[in-house]
Structure formats: structure tokens, C-alpha cells
């Protein structure tokens, strides 16, 4: 290793968390910064558009990112452990197509969905084996899976959307219904986000995700079976993508073989805006949820402001660039001062 | 009394490299047992076998007289073995307290983390060592504090056998004293402690017995009370110490080649001035983090410069990047071959031609394979590089031959000044001696040679003059008459700076 430029002995004056540090630490948190940005966008928008501060607008925004948000939860955990999954868009579609096809051949929709989620988990397990046993990088393994699984979707459907209008209403309720006016998909997303955020922060077995991502060898020397951790997080990410797939199916009442193309980049962008590091070891579910919320908020604001659809992707790209650059520069400065 | 830990006839190969052969070792309860040997002698590999990181090809491990196979660090921990690694194995993004108790967390049956309990227990363990905040992320700590966290981590394991792999290499004197106080306390409690080091002062000041390794083999086990440092060193190197290093400069050094005045980088380096003369090898010593590497990197344009001047052969030069430094004839050879030095997967010849590919290019700018091969052949022969072919990647070579590839590349541009950062790290004894001769030969040919080394014997044996750094400043300059480990350690720890400053002035005349 190279020598560090830290002057020895200088950090006996510890910078972090000493005494009055709570407020400072709170303000230093990524999540708080994002929350402030989101509030700022809301404030500006409430003046810019009369429709912004309406219940139906917020309902639309929440609805638009909730299902994708489920995938972001898994992706964030995978990024923390040091992995990456480019196949989530294809896997969402695959779970949808498998469940839809099985329903069409007469299986109970709930069992069909279960099979869809299970097939997604199996894809995750296959990628995990290639990463952990064969030694491929997540990038390569999931790139291959992305292409293969998309091909499988096209093969199963012969390229035509499956029409599932015969799905029973109690199943469609999952995707289309509301509880006390709140769409059920939003409830599912929030529950999952809260549960996984809590687990990742506090549950003993989930801490191994951070340890492995931060320094795999150190984790291994501490008796953590890091390969196993990486494998299971890979499976979990795909499983959550599968879950999102069947919820999408319930919501739209159809299964399209082109569904979810390009979604992986949106999902990764949201996690990274929320503070996840592509190098592993860093990130939080709460941050990632705010990341996906911000992207979605910006999209719908641009629609309300009548900005061209063609501009929207560009603007989202610039937001990603700005968020990551600011974070990078700030952490560099912190390292120099620390 | 049965031994706490016994190794018998342990052997291990890594591909074609024989890392360990017929290694035996025994550790008693209540002793501090030094493991001495040069880099690559097999000390660390042996201990990695004990910790279950490396599986031996042959041999037996016994704990309390009972035979064990240790398949993982987890099993080693269960057997009461704690290991403080030389290269820091901590998670930088995770808090100090979580790092300290990572193994406990991994083995814990509790469903939820109790962070306040972890913090409380960490404070207890850390109290004896250092005053870092258990909530701080490890990545924000200095290297020496990270090392102390690593030690705290091993202390919490409730180990009966504690392995310390060069734990003091990144510590200050005061921290070293604290560490040994704790180690002596643990010995009184009946722990067996294995202390890997090549510092004679630590062996003779603190240890009960010393086992010496050389070239992956067990050489001898001695009672410290009944031996001398000279004896241990000659067993480490396998020959008389006197002819280990090439002869030094005979007579006064020539005209100055490189002069550095008031160099600062605004972060660590603070007003560093020195000069390098023709014919001499100039050594730079100091602890890790003292700014040794930063100094030479800054001269070569690899680090930021805030103020100061560099004069090469009487001409003031302004260098803002490494490409300019190369054009001026200055080459830096990194301490970290694998990360900063070589292209491990490219052929040897491409590695050698990389500094100035135009030398082996056709007028159209395409690489001329024959010319490239000829260049590599010429330099390889000069340095006695041993490789199956020049198309082989350096990743297949031993440490010593990898370093020769780096040196061949350095020579490919006919340098005026070369900066070598730990040129013999991870290099076996034979190649080490060859590298020293190569460097001496360069100095005799009029090339300016500056060598950074953490190994004091190497610095003393090789250099004609040694600059010592502490916290980014030059704390002294040691001429041939005052070259002892004690002098250098004193200066490196920042003590006696004023006395040395007088000496510095005297030398400058």
C-alpha cells in the first residue's frame, strides 16, 4: 500500500461525533441532504404548477416509483456488498411472463406468481454461482443474464404481449387496489423499505453485507463466509425484482416481453444518488428510496411543466452526474481534513 | 510441559514457488516468541497456515499436543488463535467498534445489533491503547491508529495464542511502548505470543526465544538470553553480515546532481531541502506515513507541490507531471510493484518499453516487436533477469524478477536520477543482494540513486548518506560515521531533532 498523508498523532483530536456532534452528524447525512433537495423541488413546483399540490398528483408520483422502488431495495443491498445487477429489467419481465404464461395454461394466479418469483430467484442463484464459484464479476455475469433472460422472455411469448384480462379481481387488487385511499403497491413498497432498512441497520446477519462490501478479506478473516453473503444478496436482489414483476403484472393486467428494458440503469442511478457506492461498503435503503423518489418527482414535475419528453432523460442524467460529483468532492474534502 | 502450539514439517507450494519447506516451530504458554527472518523467509506464510488462511501441503499442527486441521480463520479463532495482520485487514466504511467485534458479530446468535454495548466494550479495550472514538469510521483514522484498532480486535478474541505480524512497523515509539506493556501483561496471564519482526531491538528487549527462518525453511530456535543480535542476523541471511552489501563509496562524492530547496506540498511535506551528489547512494528513512514516498513522488511530479525548487544538474526545472520528470531523466520505481509498478498481465518486453515506447517504434508509430524484444533482451541480460521468455507476463515471475523488470524499465530511458521506493520488498535474499549491486553500479556510473527503505539494516548497508524524515520534515542526516539503527530510530521518531539539525548543517558544508 502507499503511504498515507495523514500526519501521525494528529487524529488524537477525533473529528467525528464528539460531544455536540449530533446535529452536525445529522446534517452531514446524505439522506438529510436529499430530503432537503426533494422539499426544495416540491416548494418550487407548488408555485410553478397549480396541479402539483394535489392528492392525485402525489398519488401518481408515489405509484410511479413504488414498484421500481422494490427493485431499488435489492439493488442497494447488492451494491453495498460490492456487486451490481444489470439483469433486473429482464428478470422483472421474466417473472411477469412466467407467471402470466402459467396463469394462461390454467394455474391459480397466486401459485403462478409464486412460480414467477421463484424463477427470478433461480436466475439470481445462477448468477450468484457464476460470481462466487466461477469467479466472474457481477457486471459480466449480470450482463449475460440480462441478454439471456430477455431472450427467454421473447421466446416464451413468441414476441407478443400476453393478455391477462381474465385475472381474477382479488389478484388485480394487489396492483390496482387501495387501502384507505393509498394504493396497495405503495403500501407494499413502504413496508418492504422500512423492513429492509431496519434489517440492514440493525440485524446482526445483515451487517455482514457491509463488512463484506467494505473489505472482503477483513470480513473473511473475522470468520464471515463472504462468498455465501455475496451469493444470497445476489439471489435477494433478483427475488425482489421478480416480486416487482408479478406486481407489475397485477397492475397492468398484461405481460409484455419488452417490459423493463433499460430499467436497470434507472434503478442503479437511484441507489447511487441515495448514497450507495459502486465500490461497495456504503449505502442505505432510506437513501436509495429518496433517490428513486427524487428521480420520479423530477420526471413528473417536468411533465407538469410541459417539458419535452425527449428532454427528460437528459435532465435525469445530469441529476445523477451532479449528485455523484458533489458527493465525491465532499468525501475527498472530508478525507483531506480528517 | 507440553507446548501450546507445535508445527512439524510444514510444507507449502504456490504454483512453482516453494514457499515453505520442512518448517517446524513450537510455542510455550507464557512466552513471547520472536519469529525472525528476511522478507520472503516464510514467517508470514507459516502464521497464515496456523490461522487457517493457507492450507499446508504437508506437515502437522498440534495444539496442546493434539493434532488439528485448521481450515479457516473461524476454526483458528475457535481454537483460541488471534492474529494481528501486518497489512491492515479492517473495513474502512465501518465503525471502529464494529470492526473490533466483527468476529463476535459473525459468530453471534443475537438477532439485532446492540451498538451501544459494542461501543462500551470497545472503549474498554481501546482505553489501554489509544483514544480513538469507537464510533469513527476506520477509514478516517491514521495508519497507526488503524494498526491499534487491529490489535484491539485481536485482544477481544479471548485468544490463548496471539500472533503479531510486524505490529510495530506503523507505530510511533510511544505507541510501541504501550503495545509491549500490554503484550507483557498477556504473557503473565499465560498466553503464548508469537511476535514476527526483523527488529533486533524488539527481539532482544522483549522476547524470550527467537526462531529464525530463511528462504522458507526453519533455521534455528535460540534462547534470547544466550545469543547475540549478530548471531541472529547471520542466521537470518545465511552468511556473514559483512559481505551482504556491496562496498560503499570510496572517497568523497562528486558534484551535486539533484538539489531540492524548501519543498512543501501543503499537506504533509514541510520545507524539505537536500542534495544528491554524483557517485553516492542517498537513503531516505522514516516511519510509514512520515512522508518519504510523498517526498520523492512530489519531486517527480506525482504529487502536488506548493512551494520549493528542484535543480537538476545545475538547471532549475519545473515539474508538474511525471511525463516531464521522465523527459528530464528522473524515474520513480514504486514500492508497490503490483498496483503502481508493473502491468502484471502484459509481456515483460512491453513492461520494459512502456516508459518510452517511441524508442522501439517504427517511424509510423507502430511498435517494432523485434526492437522491443532486443531492448528487453539487452536490459534483461544486464540485470540477470530470469524468465522463460520475454513474452511472459510478470505475474508469473518471483518477486525478485518482477523487481528486475521494474529496474529494466527504469534503465530503458538512461536516467540521470532514479528514486527507488522499497526496492527489495518481497524479494528473496539472493535477488536482494543482486539488486543492491545493480544500484551500486549505477551510482558508480554517475547516476543519482535515492533509495527509500523501511528496513534499517538495508538502509545502513547500502546508503552512503541517510536522510531521516518525521511527520513530513527532515529531522536529520546521518553520515557514514554515525550510521546506527539507534540514531535513525531516534530521528525517525522525532526525538533529538535539534541535535541532528546541527549535524545537518555540518554536513552541508
Interface residues (C-beta under 8 A of the other chain):
Chain A: X1 X2 X3 X4 X5 X6 X7 X8 X9 X10 X11 X12 X14 X15 X16 X17 X18 X201 X202 X203 X204 X207 X208 X210 X211 X213 X214 X215 X217 X218 X219 X220 X221 X222 X223 X224 X277 X281 X282 X334 X335 X336 X338
Chain B: X51 X53 X72 X73 X74 X77 X83 X85 X87 X89 X90 X91 X92 X93 X94 X98 X99 X102 X103 X105 X106 X107 X108 X110 X111 X112 X113 X130 X131 X132 X133 X135 X136 X137 X139 X140 X141 X142 X143 X144 X145 X172 X267 X268 X287 X288 X289 X290 X291 X292 X293 X294 X335 X336 X339 X340 X471 X472
